[in-house]
Amino acid sequence: MTLNKSSTKKKAKGGTKNMKATREAAPDDRPINFGPLSSYLGYQIRQAQTAIFRDLAASTAALSVTPGEYGLLSLVDANPGISQIDLAQVYKLDKSTLSLAVSRLTKRGLVKRTRSRIDERYYTLWLLEPGHRLLQRVRAHVETQERSMDSVLRRGEREQMLDMLQRISQVFSR
C-alpha cells in the first residue's frame, strides 16, 4: 500500500548543502511505503475503525455525543437497570474510567444512576427520555453509516465479516 503526498516544493537558497537539508526536511511527492503494515489485519482493522469513528463524530458533532457515549447509551437502553460493574466488564474498563463517562451522561440528563435495590454497593443505570431521544437521533446516523459500509460488500460478506471480527475479538478476550 502506498500513499501519495501532495506538497509544494520550494527552491532552496544557497548551495547544494542547503538543497539537501531542505529536500530532507520538506515533504515530497514520493508515495509512502507502508511496508508490512498494509498486510496486517490489526492495522487494517484499526484504520477502518478510525475512519468509521471520524465519520460518525463528524456526522453527530451537532448532537454532542461521542461514539463511546453512543455505545453506552445503546447498552443502557437495551439493558435497563444494568450495573456500572457489568458495563465496566463489557468495555474492559476500570470502574473509575467508566464512572467518568457515566457522570457526563448523568449531568446531561440522559441517564439516571440509582443505587441497586439488590445490593446498595452498586449503581444501576436507566436511560431517561432525553437520552432515548438522543439515542434515536444518533442511531439514525449509525444506520446510515452501516448502509454505506454494506454498499461496498457483496451478498453474505457482512455476516462473514461480523463472524470473523467476533472470532478475532475472542482470541484477545481470554
N, C-alpha and C positions, 0 to 999 in steps of 0.2 A: 504494500500500500504506500502511495506517495501523496504528498500534498504540495501543491504549487503555492509558493509565497508570492504575493504581489507587492511590489515596492517601487519606490523611485530611487534611481541611482544618482548619487551626487559625485561630481568630479572633485578629486582631492587637489588641494593647492599644494604645490611643492613637488618634491622629488618622489622617487619610487618608494622610499621608505614610508612616507605618508600615505601613498596609494595603497600599500599593502595593509597598513593599520586600518585605514578606512574600509577597505574591502572586507577585512575580517570582522570588523565591528558592525558594518551595515548589512541589513538583510539583502538577499539576492533572489534571483528568480529560479534558482535550482529547486527541484522538488525535495521535500523532506523524506528521507528514508526511515520508515518505522521499524526496520529490522524485523525481528521475530514477533513484535507486538501484534501485528495485524493477524497473525495466526493463533493467537492466544484467546481462548474462549473468555477468560476473565476480563481481558482488555476490551473485547468487543461488547460484552455484556455491560461493562461499566460505561463505555461510550454510548450505548443505546440508552441506558438509564439516565445518563447526564442529559442527553438530548430530550428525552421524554420529560424529565423534571423541569428543564429550562423552558420547554414549550408550555407545560402546564402552569408554571409560575407566571409566564408572560400572559397567558390567556385568562388567568384568575387574579391578576395583580389588583384589579379594582375591588375584588372581594376580600382582600387582605387575609388570605389563607394560604398556608404552605402545603406542599404535597404531604408532608408528615402530619400536619393537622387534619388534612382530609382523611388520611388513614385512621387517625384516632377517632374522628367523628363517625366514620363508617363503622368501626368496630363497636363503639358505644351504641350506635343506632341499632346494629344487628344483635347486640348483647346487652339489653337494658339491665342495669344493676351490676355490670361487670366490675370486678375489684381492680384497683390500681396494681395490685400484685400480679394478677393474671395478665393485665396489659403489659406490664414490665417483662414478664416471661415471654409473651408473644413477640415483643420487639427486641428481646435480648438486651434490655437496657437496665441500668441500675435504677432503683426506686427514686432517687433524688433527681435524676435527669428527666424521668417521666413526670415526676411531680411538678417540675417547672412548666412543662408543656401543658399539663392539665390545669395548672393555675392560670395560665394565659387564657385558656378556653373558658374557664370559670369566670374570670374577671370580665370577659367579653359577653357574659350571659348566655353562652352557647351550651354549656354543660353544668350540671348540678352535681356537687360532690357531697355525699352524706355518709355518716358512719353506718357500717354494716349492722343490721339487726341481729345477725347471727354471731358476729364477733366484732365488738366495738373497736378493736385494734386496727381494723381495716376500713378503708373508704370504698364506697361503691359509686359508680358514675352513671348518670342519666342524661340523655340528650333533651335539652329544653326546646321549645318551639322555635326560637330564633336559630338554634343550632340545626334543627331539622330543615328549616327553610334554606339556610346557607348550604347545608349538605346537598340538597336537591339542586341548587344552582351550580355548585362545583361539579356534582356528578354529571350534569349535562355537558360540561366541558370535557370531563374524563371520557364520557361515552363518545363524544366527537373525536377525541384523540384515538380511542380504541378503533373506531371505524377507519381512521387514517391508516393505522397500522394494519388492519385487516385488508385494506386495499392493495397492499404490496405482497400479501400472502396468497398462496394457492389454496384451493379447497383442501381442507383437512390439516393444513400446516399450523393453524392456530392451536388446535388441540394438541398436536405433536409438540409444538414449542412449549406450551404450558406444561406438558408432561415432562419434557426434558429439563426445563428450568426448575421444576419442583424436585426432580431427582438430583440435580446438581446442588440445590439448596440443602437437601437432606444429607448429602455427603459431608457437608461442613457444619451440620447441626448436631453432630454426635459428640 
